[in-house]
């Protein structure tokens, strides 16, 4: 399972997105950050499924 974290950065006024402890990007809203992380996790899981099937 992937660990996610969303932290508001007051200096740049955006939400930092972390996946398994690594910064993966920034989003303007908390909802956008959550949606983006969920999409990224979905892509990672699909990639793993394809590798296992090969």
mmCIF file of the N, C-alpha and C atoms, coordinates in Angstrom:
data_MODEL
# 
_entry.id   MODEL 
# 
loop_
_atom_site.group_PDB 
_atom_site.id 
_atom_site.type_symbol 
_atom_site.label_atom_id 
_atom_site.label_alt_id 
_atom_site.label_comp_id 
_atom_site.label_asym_id 
_atom_site.label_entity_id 
_atom_site.label_seq_id 
_atom_site.pdbx_PDB_ins_code 
_atom_site.Cartn_x 
_atom_site.Cartn_y 
_atom_site.Cartn_z 
_atom_site.occupancy 
_atom_site.B_iso_or_equiv 
_atom_site.pdbx_formal_charge 
_atom_site.auth_seq_id 
_atom_site.auth_comp_id 
_atom_site.auth_asym_id 
_atom_site.auth_atom_id 
_atom_site.pdbx_PDB_model_num 
ATOM 1   N N  . UNK A 1 1  ? 0.848  -1.185  0.000   1.00 0.00 ? 1  UNK A N  1 
ATOM 2   C CA . UNK A 1 1  ? 0.000  0.000   0.000   1.00 0.00 ? 1  UNK A CA 1 
ATOM 3   C C  . UNK A 1 1  ? 0.889  1.243   0.000   1.00 0.00 ? 1  UNK A C  1 
ATOM 4   N N  . UNK A 1 2  ? 0.428  2.250   -0.663  1.00 0.00 ? 2  UNK A N  1 
ATOM 5   C CA . UNK A 1 2  ? 1.192  3.492   -0.758  1.00 0.00 ? 2  UNK A CA 1 
ATOM 6   C C  . UNK A 1 2  ? 0.804  4.440   0.379   1.00 0.00 ? 2  UNK A C  1 
ATOM 7   N N  . UNK A 1 3  ? 1.800  5.165   0.879   1.00 0.00 ? 3  UNK A N  1 
ATOM 8   C CA . UNK A 1 3  ? 1.555  6.171   1.914   1.00 0.00 ? 3  UNK A CA 1 
ATOM 9   C C  . UNK A 1 3  ? 1.512  7.542   1.243   1.00 0.00 ? 3  UNK A C  1 
ATOM 10  N N  . UNK A 1 4  ? 0.463  8.299   1.511   1.00 0.00 ? 4  UNK A N  1 
ATOM 11  C CA . UNK A 1 4  ? 0.347  9.639   0.936   1.00 0.00 ? 4  UNK A CA 1 
ATOM 12  C C  . UNK A 1 4  ? 0.272  10.671  2.053   1.00 0.00 ? 4  UNK A C  1 
ATOM 13  N N  . UNK A 1 5  ? 0.696  11.867  1.696   1.00 0.00 ? 5  UNK A N  1 
ATOM 14  C CA . UNK A 1 5  ? 0.609  12.976  2.647   1.00 0.00 ? 5  UNK A CA 1 
ATOM 15  C C  . UNK A 1 5  ? 0.426  14.254  1.839   1.00 0.00 ? 5  UNK A C  1 
ATOM 16  N N  . UNK A 1 6  ? -0.460 15.111  2.310   1.00 0.00 ? 6  UNK A N  1 
ATOM 17  C CA . UNK A 1 6  ? -0.703 16.403  1.679   1.00 0.00 ? 6  UNK A CA 1 
ATOM 18  C C  . UNK A 1 6  ? -0.464 17.466  2.737   1.00 0.00 ? 6  UNK A C  1 
ATOM 19  N N  . UNK A 1 7  ? 0.421  18.417  2.423   1.00 0.00 ? 7  UNK A N  1 
ATOM 20  C CA . UNK A 1 7  ? 0.801  19.452  3.384   1.00 0.00 ? 7  UNK A CA 1 
ATOM 21  C C  . UNK A 1 7  ? 0.669  20.820  2.720   1.00 0.00 ? 7  UNK A C  1 
ATOM 22  N N  . UNK A 1 8  ? -0.047 21.727  3.377   1.00 0.00 ? 8  UNK A N  1 
ATOM 23  C CA . UNK A 1 8  ? -0.183 23.079  2.837   1.00 0.00 ? 8  UNK A CA 1 
ATOM 24  C C  . UNK A 1 8  ? 1.101  23.860  3.097   1.00 0.00 ? 8  UNK A C  1 
ATOM 25  N N  . UNK A 1 9  ? 1.653  24.446  2.054   1.00 0.00 ? 9  UNK A N  1 
ATOM 26  C CA . UNK A 1 9  ? 2.865  25.261  2.151   1.00 0.00 ? 9  UNK A CA 1 
ATOM 27  C C  . UNK A 1 9  ? 2.445  26.727  2.139   1.00 0.00 ? 9  UNK A C  1 
ATOM 28  N N  . UNK A 1 10 ? 2.532  27.374  3.280   1.00 0.00 ? 10 UNK A N  1 
ATOM 29  C CA . UNK A 1 10 ? 2.080  28.768  3.400   1.00 0.00 ? 10 UNK A CA 1 
ATOM 30  C C  . UNK A 1 10 ? 2.911  29.725  2.555   1.00 0.00 ? 10 UNK A C  1 
ATOM 31  N N  . UNK A 1 11 ? 4.176  29.405  2.373   1.00 0.00 ? 11 UNK A N  1 
ATOM 32  C CA . UNK A 1 11 ? 5.058  30.300  1.631   1.00 0.00 ? 11 UNK A CA 1 
ATOM 33  C C  . UNK A 1 11 ? 4.641  30.413  0.163   1.00 0.00 ? 11 UNK A C  1 
ATOM 34  N N  . UNK A 1 12 ? 4.357  29.288  -0.459  1.00 0.00 ? 12 UNK A N  1 
ATOM 35  C CA . UNK A 1 12 ? 3.970  29.327  -1.873  1.00 0.00 ? 12 UNK A CA 1 
ATOM 36  C C  . UNK A 1 12 ? 2.455  29.208  -2.061  1.00 0.00 ? 12 UNK A C  1 
ATOM 37  N N  . UNK A 1 13 ? 1.739  29.020  -0.971  1.00 0.00 ? 13 UNK A N  1 
ATOM 38  C CA . UNK A 1 13 ? 0.279  28.933  -0.950  1.00 0.00 ? 13 UNK A CA 1 
ATOM 39  C C  . UNK A 1 13 ? -0.252 27.829  -1.862  1.00 0.00 ? 13 UNK A C  1 
ATOM 40  N N  . UNK A 1 14 ? 0.386  26.675  -1.788  1.00 0.00 ? 14 UNK A N  1 
ATOM 41  C CA . UNK A 1 14 ? -0.057 25.492  -2.516  1.00 0.00 ? 14 UNK A CA 1 
ATOM 42  C C  . UNK A 1 14 ? 0.099  24.264  -1.622  1.00 0.00 ? 14 UNK A C  1 
ATOM 43  N N  . UNK A 1 15 ? -0.488 23.177  -2.060  1.00 0.00 ? 15 UNK A N  1 
ATOM 44  C CA . UNK A 1 15 ? -0.442 21.927  -1.313  1.00 0.00 ? 15 UNK A CA 1 
ATOM 45  C C  . UNK A 1 15 ? 0.651  21.023  -1.881  1.00 0.00 ? 15 UNK A C  1 
ATOM 46  N N  . UNK A 1 16 ? 1.586  20.640  -1.025  1.00 0.00 ? 16 UNK A N  1 
ATOM 47  C CA . UNK A 1 16 ? 2.653  19.719  -1.426  1.00 0.00 ? 16 UNK A CA 1 
ATOM 48  C C  . UNK A 1 16 ? 2.115  18.296  -1.323  1.00 0.00 ? 16 UNK A C  1 
ATOM 49  N N  . UNK A 1 17 ? 2.410  17.488  -2.343  1.00 0.00 ? 17 UNK A N  1 
ATOM 50  C CA . UNK A 1 17 ? 1.941  16.103  -2.377  1.00 0.00 ? 17 UNK A CA 1 
ATOM 51  C C  . UNK A 1 17 ? 3.132  15.166  -2.201  1.00 0.00 ? 17 UNK A C  1 
ATOM 52  N N  . UNK A 1 18 ? 3.003  14.261  -1.243  1.00 0.00 ? 18 UNK A N  1 
ATOM 53  C CA . UNK A 1 18 ? 4.061  13.290  -0.970  1.00 0.00 ? 18 UNK A CA 1 
ATOM 54  C C  . UNK A 1 18 ? 3.524  11.880  -1.183  1.00 0.00 ? 18 UNK A C  1 
ATOM 55  N N  . UNK A 1 19 ? 4.344  11.055  -1.804  1.00 0.00 ? 19 UNK A N  1 
ATOM 56  C CA . UNK A 1 19 ? 4.011  9.649   -1.998  1.00 0.00 ? 19 UNK A CA 1 
ATOM 57  C C  . UNK A 1 19 ? 5.172  8.831   -1.454  1.00 0.00 ? 19 UNK A C  1 
ATOM 58  N N  . UNK A 1 20 ? 4.890  8.023   -0.452  1.00 0.00 ? 20 UNK A N  1 
ATOM 59  C CA . UNK A 1 20 ? 5.919  7.225   0.227   1.00 0.00 ? 20 UNK A CA 1 
ATOM 60  C C  . UNK A 1 20 ? 7.095  8.088   0.679   1.00 0.00 ? 20 UNK A C  1 
ATOM 61  N N  . UNK A 1 21 ? 6.789  9.264   1.211   1.00 0.00 ? 21 UNK A N  1 
ATOM 62  C CA . UNK A 1 21 ? 7.805  10.146  1.778   1.00 0.00 ? 21 UNK A CA 1 
ATOM 63  C C  . UNK A 1 21 ? 8.527  11.029  0.784   1.00 0.00 ? 21 UNK A C  1 
ATOM 64  N N  . UNK A 1 22 ? 8.225  10.900  -0.516  1.00 0.00 ? 22 UNK A N  1 
ATOM 65  C CA . UNK A 1 22 ? 8.907  11.703  -1.529  1.00 0.00 ? 22 UNK A CA 1 
ATOM 66  C C  . UNK A 1 22 ? 7.951  12.735  -2.119  1.00 0.00 ? 22 UNK A C  1 
ATOM 67  N N  . UNK A 1 23 ? 8.437  13.953  -2.255  1.00 0.00 ? 23 UNK A N  1 
ATOM 68  C CA . UNK A 1 23 ? 7.656  15.021  -2.864  1.00 0.00 ? 23 UNK A CA 1 
ATOM 69  C C  . UNK A 1 23 ? 7.431  14.691  -4.333  1.00 0.00 ? 23 UNK A C  1 
ATOM 70  N N  . UNK A 1 24 ? 6.154  14.678  -4.753  1.00 0.00 ? 24 UNK A N  1 
ATOM 71  C CA . UNK A 1 24 ? 5.848  14.364  -6.151  1.00 0.00 ? 24 UNK A CA 1 
ATOM 72  C C  . UNK A 1 24 ? 5.238  15.548  -6.890  1.00 0.00 ? 24 UNK A C  1 
ATOM 73  N N  . UNK A 1 25 ? 4.929  16.627  -6.173  1.00 0.00 ? 25 UNK A N  1 
ATOM 74  C CA . UNK A 1 25 ? 4.393  17.795  -6.862  1.00 0.00 ? 25 UNK A CA 1 
ATOM 75  C C  . UNK A 1 25 ? 3.591  18.689  -5.939  1.00 0.00 ? 25 UNK A C  1 
ATOM 76  N N  . UNK A 1 26 ? 2.974  19.693  -6.569  1.00 0.00 ? 26 UNK A N  1 
ATOM 77  C CA . UNK A 1 26 ? 2.169  20.668  -5.843  1.00 0.00 ? 26 UNK A CA 1 
ATOM 78  C C  . UNK A 1 26 ? 0.816  20.809  -6.522  1.00 0.00 ? 26 UNK A C  1 
ATOM 79  N N  . UNK A 1 27 ? -0.194 21.175  -5.747  1.00 0.00 ? 27 UNK A N  1 
ATOM 80  C CA . UNK A 1 27 ? -1.535 21.402  -6.277  1.00 0.00 ? 27 UNK A CA 1 
ATOM 81  C C  . UNK A 1 27 ? -2.094 22.677  -5.654  1.00 0.00 ? 27 UNK A C  1 
ATOM 82  N N  . UNK A 1 28 ? -3.045 23.282  -6.343  1.00 0.00 ? 28 UNK A N  1 
ATOM 83  C CA . UNK A 1 28 ? -3.625 24.540  -5.856  1.00 0.00 ? 28 UNK A CA 1 
ATOM 84  C C  . UNK A 1 28 ? -4.608 24.337  -4.721  1.00 0.00 ? 28 UNK A C  1 
ATOM 85  N N  . UNK A 1 29 ? -5.300 23.187  -4.725  1.00 0.00 ? 29 UNK A N  1 
ATOM 86  C CA . UNK A 1 29 ? -6.282 22.911  -3.675  1.00 0.00 ? 29 UNK A CA 1 
ATOM 87  C C  . UNK A 1 29 ? -6.012 21.543  -3.062  1.00 0.00 ? 29 UNK A C  1 
ATOM 88  N N  . UNK A 1 30 ? -6.556 21.342  -1.875  1.00 0.00 ? 30 UNK A N  1 
ATOM 89  C CA . UNK A 1 30 ? -6.419 20.047  -1.227  1.00 0.00 ? 30 UNK A CA 1 
ATOM 90  C C  . UNK A 1 30 ? -7.102 18.950  -2.021  1.00 0.00 ? 30 UNK A C  1 
ATOM 91  N N  . UNK A 1 31 ? -8.266 19.260  -2.600  1.00 0.00 ? 31 UNK A N  1 
ATOM 92  C CA . UNK A 1 31 ? -8.987 18.271  -3.401  1.00 0.00 ? 31 UNK A CA 1 
ATOM 93  C C  . UNK A 1 31 ? -8.206 17.900  -4.651  1.00 0.00 ? 31 UNK A C  1 
ATOM 94  N N  . UNK A 1 32 ? -7.607 18.893  -5.297  1.00 0.00 ? 32 UNK A N  1 
ATOM 95  C CA . UNK A 1 32 ? -6.779 18.623  -6.478  1.00 0.00 ? 32 UNK A CA 1 
ATOM 96  C C  . UNK A 1 32 ? -5.589 17.738  -6.106  1.00 0.00 ? 32 UNK A C  1 
ATOM 97  N N  . UNK A 1 33 ? -4.992 17.992  -4.948  1.00 0.00 ? 33 UNK A N  1 
ATOM 98  C CA . UNK A 1 33 ? -3.863 17.178  -4.489  1.00 0.00 ? 33 UNK A CA 1 
ATOM 99  C C  . UNK A 1 33 ? -4.303 15.739  -4.253  1.00 0.00 ? 33 UNK A C  1 
ATOM 100 N N  . UNK A 1 34 ? -5.444 15.572  -3.601  1.00 0.00 ? 34 UNK A N  1 
ATOM 101 C CA . UNK A 1 34 ? -5.951 14.224  -3.325  1.00 0.00 ? 34 UNK A CA 1 
ATOM 102 C C  . UNK A 1 34 ? -6.269 13.484  -4.626  1.00 0.00 ? 34 UNK A C  1 
ATOM 103 N N  . UNK A 1 35 ? -6.933 14.167  -5.549  1.00 0.00 ? 35 UNK A N  1 
ATOM 104 C CA . UNK A 1 35 ? -7.274 13.546  -6.832  1.00 0.00 ? 35 UNK A CA 1 
ATOM 105 C C  . UNK A 1 35 ? -6.023 13.154  -7.613  1.00 0.00 ? 35 UNK A C  1 
ATOM 106 N N  . UNK A 1 36 ? -5.030 14.030  -7.612  1.00 0.00 ? 36 UNK A N  1 
ATOM 107 C CA . UNK A 1 36 ? -3.791 13.767  -8.345  1.00 0.00 ? 36 UNK A CA 1 
ATOM 108 C C  . UNK A 1 36 ? -3.053 12.571  -7.757  1.00 0.00 ? 36 UNK A C  1 
ATOM 109 N N  . UNK A 1 37 ? -2.964 12.511  -6.434  1.00 0.00 ? 37 UNK A N  1 
ATOM 110 C CA . UNK A 1 37 ? -2.297 11.373  -5.791  1.00 0.00 ? 37 UNK A CA 1 
ATOM 111 C C  . UNK A 1 37 ? -3.037 10.069  -6.086  1.00 0.00 ? 37 UNK A C  1 
ATOM 112 N N  . UNK A 1 38 ? -4.366 10.104  -6.037  1.00 0.00 ? 38 UNK A N  1 
ATOM 113 C CA . UNK A 1 38 ? -5.141 8.898   -6.336  1.00 0.00 ? 38 UNK A CA 1 
ATOM 114 C C  . UNK A 1 38 ? -4.917 8.441   -7.772  1.00 0.00 ? 38 UNK A C  1 
ATOM 115 N N  . UNK A 1 39 ? -4.853 9.383   -8.699  1.00 0.00 ? 39 UNK A N  1 
ATOM 116 C CA . UNK A 1 39 ? -4.596 9.043   -10.100 1.00 0.00 ? 39 UNK A CA 1 
ATOM 117 C C  . UNK A 1 39 ? -3.199 8.442   -10.257 1.00 0.00 ? 39 UNK A C  1 
ATOM 118 N N  . UNK A 1 40 ? -2.224 9.035   -9.592  1.00 0.00 ? 40 UNK A N  1 
ATOM 119 C CA . UNK A 1 40 ? -0.853 8.529   -9.662  1.00 0.00 ? 40 UNK A CA 1 
ATOM 120 C C  . UNK A 1 40 ? -0.760 7.110   -9.105  1.00 0.00 ? 40 UNK A C  1 
ATOM 121 N N  . UNK A 1 41 ? -1.410 6.864   -7.996  1.00 0.00 ? 41 UNK A N  1 
ATOM 122 C CA . UNK A 1 41 ? -1.407 5.524   -7.402  1.00 0.00 ? 41 UNK A CA 1 
ATOM 123 C C  . UNK A 1 41 ? -2.068 4.528   -8.350  1.00 0.00 ? 41 UNK A C  1 
ATOM 124 N N  . UNK A 1 42 ? -3.165 4.930   -8.976  1.00 0.00 ? 42 UNK A N  1 
ATOM 125 C CA . UNK A 1 42 ? -3.826 4.057   -9.944  1.00 0.00 ? 42 UNK A CA 1 
ATOM 126 C C  . UNK A 1 42 ? -2.904 3.691   -11.094 1.00 0.00 ? 42 UNK A C  1 
ATOM 127 N N  . UNK A 1 43 ? -2.159 4.668   -11.595 1.00 0.00 ? 43 UNK A N  1 
ATOM 128 C CA . UNK A 1 43 ? -1.218 4.409   -12.684 1.00 0.00 ? 43 UNK A CA 1 
ATOM 129 C C  . UNK A 1 43 ? -0.089 3.486   -12.237 1.00 0.00 ? 43 UNK A C  1 
ATOM 130 N N  . UNK A 1 44 ? 0.398  3.680   -11.023 1.00 0.00 ? 44 UNK A N  1 
ATOM 131 C CA . UNK A 1 44 ? 1.457  2.814   -10.504 1.00 0.00 ? 44 UNK A CA 1 
ATOM 132 C C  . UNK A 1 44 ? 0.962  1.376   -10.346 1.00 0.00 ? 44 UNK A C  1 
ATOM 133 N N  . UNK A 1 45 ? -0.255 1.223   -9.859  1.00 0.00 ? 45 UNK A N  1 
ATOM 134 C CA . UNK A 1 45 ? -0.814 -0.117  -9.674  1.00 0.00 ? 45 UNK A CA 1 
ATOM 135 C C  . UNK A 1 45 ? -1.035 -0.804  -11.020 1.00 0.00 ? 45 UNK A C  1 
ATOM 136 N N  . UNK A 1 46 ? -1.509 -0.066  -12.026 1.00 0.00 ? 46 UNK A N  1 
ATOM 137 C CA . UNK A 1 46 ? -1.688 -0.642  -13.363 1.00 0.00 ? 46 UNK A CA 1 
ATOM 138 C C  . UNK A 1 46 ? -0.351 -1.060  -13.949 1.00 0.00 ? 46 UNK A C  1 
ATOM 139 N N  . UNK A 1 47 ? 0.671  -0.260  -13.724 1.00 0.00 ? 47 UNK A N  1 
ATOM 140 C CA . UNK A 1 47 ? 2.008  -0.572  -14.224 1.00 0.00 ? 47 UNK A CA 1 
ATOM 141 C C  . UNK A 1 47 ? 2.529  -1.858  -13.587 1.00 0.00 ? 47 UNK A C  1 
ATOM 142 N N  . UNK A 1 48 ? 2.298  -2.009  -12.290 1.00 0.00 ? 48 UNK A N  1 
ATOM 143 C CA . UNK A 1 48 ? 2.734  -3.224  -11.597 1.00 0.00 ? 48 UNK A CA 1 
ATOM 144 C C  . UNK A 1 48 ? 1.990  -4.444  -12.128 1.00 0.00 ? 48 UNK A C  1 
ATOM 145 N N  . UNK A 1 49 ? 0.686  -4.292  -12.387 1.00 0.00 ? 49 UNK A N  1 
ATOM 146 C CA . UNK A 1 49 ? -0.104 -5.405  -12.920 1.00 0.00 ? 49 UNK A CA 1 
ATOM 147 C C  . UNK A 1 49 ? 0.425  -5.838  -14.282 1.00 0.00 ? 49 UNK A C  1 
ATOM 148 N N  . UNK A 1 50 ? 0.795  -4.874  -15.115 1.00 0.00 ? 50 UNK A N  1 
ATOM 149 C CA . UNK A 1 50 ? 1.322  -5.197  -16.441 1.00 0.00 ? 50 UNK A CA 1 
ATOM 150 C C  . UNK A 1 50 ? 2.662  -5.916  -16.340 1.00 0.00 ? 50 UNK A C  1 
ATOM 151 N N  . UNK A 1 51 ? 3.502  -5.497  -15.395 1.00 0.00 ? 51 UNK A N  1 
ATOM 152 C CA . UNK A 1 51 ? 4.806  -6.140  -15.221 1.00 0.00 ? 51 UNK A CA 1 
ATOM 153 C C  . UNK A 1 51 ? 4.640  -7.574  -14.737 1.00 0.00 ? 51 UNK A C  1 
ATOM 154 N N  . UNK A 1 52 ? 3.685  -7.798  -13.840 1.00 0.00 ? 52 UNK A N  1 
ATOM 155 C CA . UNK A 1 52 ? 3.461  -9.146  -13.320 1.00 0.00 ? 52 UNK A CA 1 
ATOM 156 C C  . UNK A 1 52 ? 2.891  -10.071 -14.389 1.00 0.00 ? 52 UNK A C  1 
ATOM 157 N N  . UNK A 1 53 ? 2.127  -9.521  -15.318 1.00 0.00 ? 53 UNK A N  1 
ATOM 158 C CA . UNK A 1 53 ? 1.514  -10.329 -16.371 1.00 0.00 ? 53 UNK A CA 1 
ATOM 159 C C  . UNK A 1 53 ? 2.520  -10.703 -17.458 1.00 0.00 ? 53 UNK A C  1 
ATOM 160 N N  . UNK A 1 54 ? 3.604  -9.953  -17.554 1.00 0.00 ? 54 UNK A N  1 
ATOM 161 C CA . UNK A 1 54 ? 4.591  -10.199 -18.625 1.00 0.00 ? 54 UNK A CA 1 
ATOM 162 C C  . UNK A 1 54 ? 5.495  -11.366 -18.331 1.00 0.00 ? 54 UNK A C  1 
# 
